[in-house]
Amino acid sequence: MAQRSPRRWSTRFGRWMSEFGVRRLATELKLRNQPTSAKAIHEWIAGRTAPTLGRAIVISEISGGSIRPEDIRQHGEQLRD
């Protein structure tokens, strides 16, 4: 099993994802008519891709405001810095 990159989990989005979980987010997105694969969510966490703005807004709603769409966008930028 690959080792977790600590940097991925140090951003606001990364910390939230670490607590919330990939499967749980995939389930919550599906319930909100935003089906997303676990693989796609892992790509977001790795900073290789990012969700659309609409999906990022839904994720923010799922988080109860703990993260904002900007936090999700900045996650990838912070990993590339």
Residue pairs with C-beta under 8 A, 6 or more apart in sequence:
5 46
7 79
8 14
8 45
8 46
8 47
8 79
9 15
9 17
9 18
11 71
11 74
11 75
11 78
11 79
12 67
12 71
12 74
12 75
13 44
13 45
13 67
13 71
13 72
13 74
13 75
14 45
14 75
16 63
16 66
16 67
16 71
17 25
17 41
17 45
20 63
22 38
22 41
22 42
22 45
23 38
25 36
25 41
25 59
25 62
26 35
26 36
26 37
26 38
26 41
28 62
29 35
29 36
29 55
29 58
29 59
29 62
30 36
32 58
32 61
32 62
34 54
34 55
34 58
36 51
36 55
40 49
40 51
43 49
44 50
44 51
44 72
44 75
44 76
45 75
46 79
47 75
47 76
47 78
47 79
47 80
48 76
49 76
50 56
50 72
50 73
50 75
50 76
51 59
51 72
53 69
56 69
56 72
56 73
57 69
59 67
59 69
59 72
60 67
60 68
60 69
60 71
60 72
